[in-house]
């Protein structure tokens, strides 16, 4: 990777226009790194601005996964991904992976 700041983006069937659940993703430059992002890190945004009211995401309703770079830096980027896996946390209720 290049060490730049990326965001993991999730949308659910209940998301409104422009709504996305986002979590930051930043890895050290020039090395493989395993990342685990807990459900509690994702927050609901609308066109990049965090919703004031916390809205809990239903993991069973996730329809879209994506990664974006939002650091506003021009130039090349590099993010290599071996795999993506959603892991259920058995200590959380069924709707919160």
Rosetta constraint file for C-alpha pairs under 8 A:
AtomPair CA 1 CA 27 HARMONIC 6.83 0.50
AtomPair CA 1 CA 28 HARMONIC 7.03 0.50
AtomPair CA 1 CA 29 HARMONIC 5.16 0.50
AtomPair CA 1 CA 30 HARMONIC 5.32 0.50
AtomPair CA 1 CA 31 HARMONIC 6.50 0.50
AtomPair CA 1 CA 32 HARMONIC 7.36 0.50
AtomPair CA 1 CA 78 HARMONIC 5.16 0.50
AtomPair CA 1 CA 79 HARMONIC 4.54 0.50
AtomPair CA 1 CA 80 HARMONIC 6.02 0.50
AtomPair CA 2 CA 27 HARMONIC 7.80 0.50
AtomPair CA 2 CA 28 HARMONIC 7.27 0.50
AtomPair CA 2 CA 29 HARMONIC 4.52 0.50
AtomPair CA 2 CA 30 HARMONIC 6.16 0.50
AtomPair CA 2 CA 77 HARMONIC 6.41 0.50
AtomPair CA 2 CA 78 HARMONIC 5.31 0.50
AtomPair CA 2 CA 79 HARMONIC 6.59 0.50
AtomPair CA 3 CA 26 HARMONIC 6.23 0.50
AtomPair CA 3 CA 27 HARMONIC 5.35 0.50
AtomPair CA 3 CA 28 HARMONIC 4.90 0.50
AtomPair CA 3 CA 29 HARMONIC 4.09 0.50
AtomPair CA 3 CA 30 HARMONIC 7.53 0.50
AtomPair CA 4 CA 26 HARMONIC 6.19 0.50
AtomPair CA 4 CA 27 HARMONIC 7.42 0.50
AtomPair CA 4 CA 29 HARMONIC 7.80 0.50
AtomPair CA 4 CA 69 HARMONIC 7.85 0.50
AtomPair CA 4 CA 71 HARMONIC 7.43 0.50
AtomPair CA 4 CA 77 HARMONIC 7.83 0.50
AtomPair CA 5 CA 24 HARMONIC 7.01 0.50
AtomPair CA 5 CA 25 HARMONIC 6.07 0.50
AtomPair CA 5 CA 26 HARMONIC 4.92 0.50
AtomPair CA 5 CA 27 HARMONIC 7.92 0.50
AtomPair CA 5 CA 69 HARMONIC 6.36 0.50
AtomPair CA 5 CA 70 HARMONIC 6.96 0.50
AtomPair CA 5 CA 71 HARMONIC 6.16 0.50
AtomPair CA 6 CA 24 HARMONIC 5.98 0.50
AtomPair CA 6 CA 25 HARMONIC 4.92 0.50
AtomPair CA 6 CA 26 HARMONIC 6.04 0.50
AtomPair CA 6 CA 67 HARMONIC 6.74 0.50
AtomPair CA 6 CA 68 HARMONIC 5.56 0.50
AtomPair CA 6 CA 69 HARMONIC 4.40 0.50
AtomPair CA 6 CA 70 HARMONIC 6.30 0.50
AtomPair CA 6 CA 71 HARMONIC 7.56 0.50
AtomPair CA 7 CA 22 HARMONIC 6.16 0.50
AtomPair CA 7 CA 23 HARMONIC 5.48 0.50
AtomPair CA 7 CA 24 HARMONIC 4.48 0.50
AtomPair CA 7 CA 25 HARMONIC 5.23 0.50
AtomPair CA 7 CA 67 HARMONIC 5.56 0.50
AtomPair CA 7 CA 68 HARMONIC 5.27 0.50
AtomPair CA 7 CA 69 HARMONIC 6.25 0.50
AtomPair CA 7 CA 70 HARMONIC 7.31 0.50
AtomPair CA 8 CA 22 HARMONIC 5.54 0.50
AtomPair CA 8 CA 23 HARMONIC 5.30 0.50
AtomPair CA 8 CA 24 HARMONIC 6.34 0.50
AtomPair CA 8 CA 25 HARMONIC 6.53 0.50
AtomPair CA 8 CA 65 HARMONIC 7.42 0.50
AtomPair CA 8 CA 66 HARMONIC 5.92 0.50
AtomPair CA 8 CA 67 HARMONIC 4.63 0.50
AtomPair CA 8 CA 68 HARMONIC 6.68 0.50
AtomPair CA 9 CA 20 HARMONIC 6.23 0.50
AtomPair CA 9 CA 21 HARMONIC 5.69 0.50
AtomPair CA 9 CA 22 HARMONIC 4.73 0.50
AtomPair CA 9 CA 23 HARMONIC 6.90 0.50
AtomPair CA 9 CA 64 HARMONIC 7.84 0.50
AtomPair CA 9 CA 65 HARMONIC 5.72 0.50
AtomPair CA 9 CA 66 HARMONIC 4.93 0.50
AtomPair CA 9 CA 67 HARMONIC 5.74 0.50
AtomPair CA 9 CA 68 HARMONIC 7.33 0.50
AtomPair CA 10 CA 20 HARMONIC 5.84 0.50
AtomPair CA 10 CA 21 HARMONIC 5.05 0.50
AtomPair CA 10 CA 22 HARMONIC 6.46 0.50
AtomPair CA 10 CA 62 HARMONIC 6.61 0.50
AtomPair CA 10 CA 63 HARMONIC 7.50 0.50
AtomPair CA 10 CA 64 HARMONIC 5.53 0.50
AtomPair CA 10 CA 65 HARMONIC 4.82 0.50
AtomPair CA 10 CA 66 HARMONIC 6.55 0.50
AtomPair CA 11 CA 15 HARMONIC 6.20 0.50
AtomPair CA 11 CA 19 HARMONIC 7.28 0.50
AtomPair CA 11 CA 20 HARMONIC 5.20 0.50
AtomPair CA 11 CA 21 HARMONIC 6.14 0.50
AtomPair CA 11 CA 62 HARMONIC 5.70 0.50
AtomPair CA 11 CA 63 HARMONIC 5.83 0.50
AtomPair CA 11 CA 64 HARMONIC 5.09 0.50
AtomPair CA 11 CA 65 HARMONIC 6.84 0.50
AtomPair CA 12 CA 57 HARMONIC 7.63 0.50
AtomPair CA 12 CA 58 HARMONIC 7.42 0.50
AtomPair CA 12 CA 59 HARMONIC 7.84 0.50
AtomPair CA 12 CA 61 HARMONIC 5.07 0.50
AtomPair CA 12 CA 62 HARMONIC 4.17 0.50
AtomPair CA 12 CA 63 HARMONIC 5.14 0.50
AtomPair CA 12 CA 64 HARMONIC 6.85 0.50
AtomPair CA 13 CA 61 HARMONIC 5.64 0.50
AtomPair CA 13 CA 62 HARMONIC 6.58 0.50
AtomPair CA 13 CA 63 HARMONIC 6.21 0.50
AtomPair CA 14 CA 61 HARMONIC 7.59 0.50
AtomPair CA 15 CA 19 HARMONIC 5.44 0.50
AtomPair CA 15 CA 20 HARMONIC 6.92 0.50
AtomPair CA 18 CA 45 HARMONIC 7.97 0.50
AtomPair CA 18 CA 46 HARMONIC 5.12 0.50
AtomPair CA 18 CA 47 HARMONIC 5.31 0.50
AtomPair CA 19 CA 44 HARMONIC 6.77 0.50
AtomPair CA 19 CA 45 HARMONIC 5.58 0.50
AtomPair CA 19 CA 46 HARMONIC 4.38 0.50
AtomPair CA 19 CA 47 HARMONIC 6.63 0.50
AtomPair CA 20 CA 44 HARMONIC 5.72 0.50
AtomPair CA 20 CA 45 HARMONIC 5.30 0.50
AtomPair CA 20 CA 46 HARMONIC 6.27 0.50
AtomPair CA 20 CA 47 HARMONIC 7.73 0.50
AtomPair CA 21 CA 42 HARMONIC 5.68 0.50
AtomPair CA 21 CA 43 HARMONIC 5.16 0.50
AtomPair CA 21 CA 44 HARMONIC 4.31 0.50
AtomPair CA 21 CA 45 HARMONIC 5.90 0.50
AtomPair CA 21 CA 57 HARMONIC 7.74 0.50
AtomPair CA 22 CA 42 HARMONIC 5.05 0.50
AtomPair CA 22 CA 43 HARMONIC 5.49 0.50
AtomPair CA 22 CA 44 HARMONIC 6.45 0.50
AtomPair CA 22 CA 45 HARMONIC 6.84 0.50
AtomPair CA 23 CA 37 HARMONIC 7.54 0.50
AtomPair CA 23 CA 41 HARMONIC 5.77 0.50
AtomPair CA 23 CA 42 HARMONIC 4.66 0.50
AtomPair CA 23 CA 43 HARMONIC 6.73 0.50
AtomPair CA 27 CA 33 HARMONIC 6.48 0.50
AtomPair CA 27 CA 35 HARMONIC 8.00 0.50
AtomPair CA 28 CA 33 HARMONIC 7.37 0.50
AtomPair CA 37 CA 41 HARMONIC 6.79 0.50
AtomPair CA 38 CA 42 HARMONIC 7.67 0.50
AtomPair CA 39 CA 96 HARMONIC 6.90 0.50
AtomPair CA 39 CA 97 HARMONIC 6.56 0.50
AtomPair CA 43 CA 50 HARMONIC 6.97 0.50
AtomPair CA 43 CA 51 HARMONIC 7.81 0.50
AtomPair CA 43 CA 54 HARMONIC 7.42 0.50
AtomPair CA 43 CA 55 HARMONIC 7.75 0.50
AtomPair CA 44 CA 50 HARMONIC 6.01 0.50
AtomPair CA 44 CA 51 HARMONIC 5.78 0.50
AtomPair CA 44 CA 54 HARMONIC 7.17 0.50
AtomPair CA 44 CA 55 HARMONIC 6.54 0.50
AtomPair CA 45 CA 49 HARMONIC 5.10 0.50
AtomPair CA 45 CA 50 HARMONIC 4.24 0.50
AtomPair CA 45 CA 51 HARMONIC 5.34 0.50
AtomPair CA 46 CA 50 HARMONIC 6.46 0.50
AtomPair CA 46 CA 51 HARMONIC 6.74 0.50
AtomPair CA 57 CA 95 HARMONIC 7.78 0.50
AtomPair CA 57 CA 96 HARMONIC 7.34 0.50
AtomPair CA 58 CA 62 HARMONIC 7.12 0.50
AtomPair CA 58 CA 95 HARMONIC 5.12 0.50
AtomPair CA 58 CA 96 HARMONIC 6.38 0.50
AtomPair CA 59 CA 95 HARMONIC 5.56 0.50
AtomPair CA 59 CA 96 HARMONIC 5.88 0.50
AtomPair CA 59 CA 97 HARMONIC 6.15 0.50
AtomPair CA 60 CA 95 HARMONIC 6.28 0.50
AtomPair CA 86 CA 97 HARMONIC 7.92 0.50
AtomPair CA 87 CA 97 HARMONIC 6.78 0.50
AtomPair CA 88 CA 96 HARMONIC 7.96 0.50
AtomPair CA 88 CA 97 HARMONIC 4.38 0.50
AtomPair CA 89 CA 96 HARMONIC 7.79 0.50
AtomPair CA 89 CA 97 HARMONIC 5.23 0.50
AtomPair CA 90 CA 97 HARMONIC 7.73 0.50
AtomPair CA 92 CA 96 HARMONIC 5.75 0.50
AtomPair CA 92 CA 97 HARMONIC 6.46 0.50
AtomPair CA 93 CA 97 HARMONIC 7.40 0.50
